[in-house]
């Protein structure tokens, strides 16, 4: 399991997207995923992350709730894998 998967967002599909819209959304997805990763590493603030999410049409409160549910699922199902950042090891 990717260390950051439970914090990820999804590609925001829209039936009205043309090719340019899809490319714009893909670039936004890649940017927000990098911001999420940087926030988790302590290189970005949570406020900056929440601003990015809101600017891209993602409700930050809903995002936090979804992440909490993902974390609870991982913990309650024993899905923390050896040699990940979540069991006290360092990132490679």
MDAnalysis code that builds the backbone (N, CA, C; Angstrom):
import MDAnalysis as mda
import numpy as np

u = mda.Universe.empty(276, n_residues=92, atom_resindex=np.repeat(np.arange(92), 3), trajectory=True)
u.add_TopologyAttr("name", ["N", "CA", "C"] * 92)
u.add_TopologyAttr("resid", np.arange(1, 93))
u.add_TopologyAttr("resname", ["UNK", "UNK", "UNK", "UNK", "UNK", "UNK", "UNK", "UNK", "UNK", "UNK", "UNK", "UNK", "UNK", "UNK", "UNK", "UNK", "UNK", "UNK", "UNK", "UNK", "UNK", "UNK", "UNK", "UNK", "UNK", "UNK", "UNK", "UNK", "UNK", "UNK", "UNK", "UNK", "UNK", "UNK", "UNK", "UNK", "UNK", "UNK", "UNK", "UNK", "UNK", "UNK", "UNK", "UNK", "UNK", "UNK", "UNK", "UNK", "UNK", "UNK", "UNK", "UNK", "UNK", "UNK", "UNK", "UNK", "UNK", "UNK", "UNK", "UNK", "UNK", "UNK", "UNK", "UNK", "UNK", "UNK", "UNK", "UNK", "UNK", "UNK", "UNK", "UNK", "UNK", "UNK", "UNK", "UNK", "UNK", "UNK", "UNK", "UNK", "UNK", "UNK", "UNK", "UNK", "UNK", "UNK", "UNK", "UNK", "UNK", "UNK", "UNK", "UNK"])
u.atoms.positions = np.array([
    [0.841, -1.183, 0.000],
    [0.000, 0.000, 0.000],
    [0.881, 1.239, 0.000],
    [0.589, 2.145, -0.890],
    [1.288, 3.425, -0.943],
    [1.042, 4.161, 0.367],
    [2.089, 4.696, 0.961],
    [1.980, 5.387, 2.245],
    [0.957, 6.514, 2.237],
    [0.761, 7.141, 1.087],
    [-0.106, 8.311, 1.016],
    [-1.470, 8.014, 0.400],
    [-1.740, 6.768, 0.047],
    [-2.974, 6.412, -0.643],
    [-4.222, 6.813, 0.142],
    [-4.215, 6.631, 1.454],
    [-5.404, 6.930, 2.241],
    [-5.673, 8.429, 2.353],
    [-4.737, 9.247, 1.892],
    [-4.904, 10.702, 1.909],
    [-5.202, 11.261, 0.523],
    [-5.238, 10.387, -0.482],
    [-5.380, 10.809, -1.876],
    [-6.765, 11.340, -2.195],
    [-6.817, 12.162, -3.229],
    [-8.073, 12.610, -3.806],
    [-8.243, 11.905, -5.141],
    [-9.380, 12.093, -5.758],
    [-9.672, 11.435, -7.026],
    [-9.749, 12.443, -8.163],
    [-9.621, 11.932, -9.360],
    [-9.864, 12.721, -10.560],
    [-11.334, 13.105, -10.540],
    [-11.621, 14.395, -10.649],
    [-13.005, 14.875, -10.602],
    [-13.587, 14.837, -12.011],
    [-14.281, 13.751, -12.330],
    [-14.840, 13.569, -13.670],
    [-16.087, 14.425, -13.856],
    [-16.309, 14.803, -15.089],
    [-17.492, 15.562, -15.456],
    [-17.829, 15.194, -16.889],
    [-19.072, 14.805, -17.144],
    [-19.467, 14.388, -18.494],
    [-19.314, 15.504, -19.516],
    [-19.276, 16.742, -19.057],
    [-19.139, 17.876, -19.968],
    [-17.689, 18.241, -20.269],
    [-16.716, 17.533, -19.678],
    [-15.309, 17.841, -19.924],
    [-14.938, 17.555, -21.370],
    [-14.200, 18.489, -21.955],
    [-13.553, 18.208, -23.226],
    [-12.109, 17.822, -22.918],
    [-11.290, 17.638, -23.923],
    [-9.912, 17.199, -23.694],
    [-9.128, 18.215, -22.857],
    [-9.320, 19.491, -23.113],
    [-8.621, 20.534, -22.351],
    [-9.039, 20.507, -20.886],
    [-10.348, 20.366, -20.638],
    [-10.845, 20.290, -19.262],
    [-10.256, 19.088, -18.531],
    [-10.180, 17.957, -19.211],
    [-9.620, 16.743, -18.607],
    [-8.142, 16.932, -18.269],
    [-7.401, 17.580, -19.152],
    [-5.986, 17.833, -18.892],
    [-5.820, 18.808, -17.727],
    [-6.680, 19.808, -17.657],
    [-6.638, 20.760, -16.545],
    [-6.901, 20.041, -15.232],
    [-7.913, 19.184, -15.207],
    [-8.222, 18.432, -13.986],
    [-7.073, 17.504, -13.610],
    [-6.445, 16.869, -14.599],
    [-5.315, 15.980, -14.304],
    [-4.171, 16.778, -13.678],
    [-3.887, 17.952, -14.210],
    [-2.834, 18.795, -13.632],
    [-3.184, 19.235, -12.217],
    [-4.455, 19.555, -11.977],
    [-4.888, 19.932, -10.633],
    [-4.759, 18.747, -9.676],
    [-5.127, 17.559, -10.144],
    [-4.997, 16.351, -9.316],
    [-3.546, 16.125, -8.920],
    [-2.651, 16.213, -9.876],
    [-1.232, 16.001, -9.582],
    [-0.711, 17.057, -8.607],
    [-1.143, 18.308, -8.786],
    [-0.714, 19.381, -7.886],
    [-1.230, 19.143, -6.472],
    [-2.531, 18.831, -6.339],
    [-3.060, 18.656, -4.977],
    [-2.484, 17.418, -4.309],
    [-2.166, 16.378, -5.076],
    [-1.538, 15.202, -4.485],
    [-0.147, 15.551, -3.952],
    [0.571, 16.394, -4.671],
    [1.894, 16.825, -4.214],
    [1.761, 17.688, -2.964],
    [0.759, 18.557, -2.917],
    [0.527, 19.386, -1.733],
    [0.170, 18.505, -0.537],
    [-0.654, 17.494, -0.751],
    [-1.014, 16.562, 0.333],
    [0.238, 15.872, 0.856],
    [1.048, 15.353, -0.040],
    [2.287, 14.681, 0.364],
    [3.197, 15.633, 1.136],
    [3.351, 16.849, 0.628],
    [4.202, 17.829, 1.307],
    [3.643, 18.208, 2.676],
    [2.339, 18.292, 2.791],
    [1.708, 18.595, 4.079],
    [1.991, 17.478, 5.082],
    [1.860, 16.244, 4.636],
    [2.113, 15.106, 5.521],
    [3.577, 15.034, 5.955],
    [4.466, 15.498, 5.110],
    [5.889, 15.514, 5.444],
    [6.270, 16.738, 6.271],
    [5.319, 17.669, 6.436],
    [5.587, 18.883, 7.205],
    [6.157, 20.024, 6.392],
    [6.173, 19.885, 5.068],
    [6.727, 20.917, 4.204],
    [5.693, 21.958, 3.765],
    [4.424, 21.690, 3.972],
    [3.337, 22.621, 3.660],
    [2.407, 22.664, 4.866],
    [1.699, 23.758, 5.037],
    [0.755, 23.866, 6.150],
    [-0.586, 23.248, 5.769],
    [-1.332, 22.829, 6.771],
    [-2.678, 22.307, 6.546],
    [-3.564, 23.404, 5.952],
    [-3.367, 24.633, 6.373],
    [-4.159, 25.740, 5.823],
    [-3.943, 25.877, 4.322],
    [-2.689, 25.734, 3.873],
    [-2.412, 25.802, 2.440],
    [-3.104, 24.656, 1.710],
    [-3.023, 23.455, 2.274],
    [-3.696, 22.296, 1.679],
    [-5.196, 22.547, 1.566],
    [-5.807, 23.014, 2.645],
    [-7.249, 23.257, 2.625],
    [-7.617, 24.333, 1.602],
    [-6.783, 25.353, 1.474],
    [-7.023, 26.389, 0.462],
    [-6.981, 25.794, -0.945],
    [-5.993, 24.947, -1.204],
    [-5.879, 24.307, -2.522],
    [-7.111, 23.457, -2.799],
    [-7.522, 22.655, -1.821],
    [-8.696, 21.808, -2.016],
    [-9.925, 22.644, -2.340],
    [-10.150, 23.692, -1.548],
    [-11.324, 24.554, -1.757],
    [-11.270, 25.236, -3.126],
    [-10.086, 25.718, -3.517],
    [-9.935, 26.375, -4.819],
    [-10.230, 25.419, -5.965],
    [-10.004, 24.117, -5.743],
    [-10.233, 23.129, -6.782],
    [-11.595, 22.451, -6.646],
    [-12.470, 23.014, -5.819],
    [-13.838, 22.516, -5.721],
    [-14.043, 21.339, -4.797],
    [-13.095, 21.100, -3.883],
    [-13.202, 19.993, -2.928],
    [-13.429, 20.588, -1.547],
    [-14.517, 20.206, -0.910],
    [-14.817, 20.686, 0.429],
    [-13.789, 20.115, 1.407],
    [-13.032, 20.997, 2.056],
    [-11.947, 20.535, 2.931],
    [-12.470, 19.760, 4.144],
    [-13.625, 20.128, 4.663],
    [-14.200, 19.379, 5.794],
    [-14.561, 17.961, 5.386],
    [-15.136, 17.807, 4.209],
    [-15.467, 16.474, 3.703],
    [-14.205, 15.653, 3.465],
    [-13.163, 16.330, 2.964],
    [-11.882, 15.652, 2.741],
    [-11.328, 15.118, 4.067],
    [-11.334, 15.942, 5.108],
    [-10.821, 15.518, 6.418],
    [-11.639, 14.341, 6.946],
    [-12.938, 14.403, 6.795],
    [-13.797, 13.310, 7.254],
    [-13.477, 12.013, 6.500],
    [-13.276, 12.111, 5.203],
    [-12.947, 10.931, 4.403],
    [-11.599, 10.339, 4.823],
    [-10.617, 11.203, 5.064],
    [-9.299, 10.737, 5.511],
    [-9.424, 10.044, 6.866],
    [-10.196, 10.616, 7.781],
    [-10.403, 9.986, 9.094],
    [-10.995, 8.594, 8.942],
    [-11.977, 8.455, 8.057],
    [-12.581, 7.143, 7.814],
    [-11.564, 6.169, 7.225],
    [-10.732, 6.647, 6.305],
    [-9.696, 5.795, 5.709],
    [-8.692, 5.330, 6.758],
    [-8.259, 6.244, 7.625],
    [-7.295, 5.903, 8.670],
    [-7.905, 4.883, 9.633],
    [-9.143, 5.108, 10.040],
    [-9.823, 4.161, 10.932],
    [-9.928, 2.784, 10.290],
    [-10.232, 2.729, 8.993],
    [-10.336, 1.452, 8.281],
    [-8.994, 0.724, 8.264],
    [-7.931, 1.460, 7.954],
    [-6.595, 0.860, 7.897],
    [-6.203, 0.309, 9.266],
    [-6.429, 1.088, 10.311],
    [-6.050, 0.656, 11.653],
    [-6.898, -0.521, 12.106],
    [-8.205, -0.429, 11.931],
    [-9.089, -1.484, 12.433],
    [-8.936, -2.796, 11.670],
    [-8.405, -2.744, 10.461],
    [-8.213, -3.959, 9.667],
    [-6.757, -4.408, 9.605],
    [-5.903, -3.794, 10.410],
    [-4.506, -4.210, 10.480],
    [-3.778, -4.109, 9.160],
    [-4.038, -3.059, 8.410],
    [-3.451, -2.933, 7.077],
    [-2.145, -2.155, 7.046],
    [-1.613, -1.790, 8.209],
    [-0.335, -1.085, 8.244],
    [0.762, -2.091, 7.920],
    [1.496, -1.794, 6.872],
    [2.511, -2.721, 6.386],
    [3.877, -2.391, 6.960],
    [4.742, -3.406, 7.079],
    [6.112, -3.159, 7.553],
    [6.837, -2.181, 6.626],
    [7.779, -1.453, 7.183],
    [8.642, -0.536, 6.428],
    [7.875, 0.587, 5.741],
    [6.809, 1.058, 6.372],
    [6.123, 2.241, 5.874],
    [6.269, 3.335, 6.914],
    [5.947, 4.537, 6.523],
    [6.086, 5.652, 7.463],
    [5.103, 5.534, 8.620],
    [4.088, 4.707, 8.501],
    [3.044, 4.630, 9.510],
    [3.379, 3.675, 10.640],
    [4.458, 2.917, 10.544],
    [4.810, 2.037, 11.663],
    [6.093, 2.478, 12.371],
    [6.446, 3.744, 12.175],
    [7.608, 4.296, 12.870],
    [8.885, 4.274, 12.052],
    [8.877, 3.619, 10.904],
    [10.050, 3.623, 10.032],
    [10.108, 4.924, 9.274],
    [11.237, 5.190, 8.673],
    [11.372, 6.409, 7.885],
    [11.083, 6.132, 6.414],
    [10.745, 7.196, 5.695],
    [10.525, 7.072, 4.251],
    [11.859, 6.829, 3.548],
    [11.814, 6.096, 2.476],
    [13.011, 5.878, 1.657],
    [12.993, 6.821, 0.491],
])
